[in-house]
Amino acid sequence: MSDKPKLLITPTRFEMEVDGHVAFILYRMQGDVIELVHTEVPPELAGRGIGTKLVRAVLDDIRARGAKLHPLCPFVHAYIARHSEYADLVTD
């Protein structure tokens, strides 16, 4: 596995392929706000920090776009709570 897997963006998911498996965050747009709905990491990738890398890559992408988000997914919400440098991305 490379240190920084590539983030792929589809109309409904942020995806990261690792060792032939795809981890993803399901999202939807609500106006200009990105709602991060659900994070899923295949069992084959469990315990390797892939979910954390995925969330960080997605938040960095959202920041680069100048967008805001709603962290509906508990995993994303918890990540932002532990990494206050991303708190400014969250909107009401």
Secondary structure as UniProt FT lines:
FT   STRAND          7..9
FT   STRAND          13..18
FT   TURN            19..20
FT   STRAND          21..30
FT   TURN            31..32
FT   STRAND          33..40
FT   HELIX           43..45
FT   TURN            46..49
FT   HELIX           50..65
FT   STRAND          68..71
FT   HELIX           74..82
FT   HELIX           84..89
//
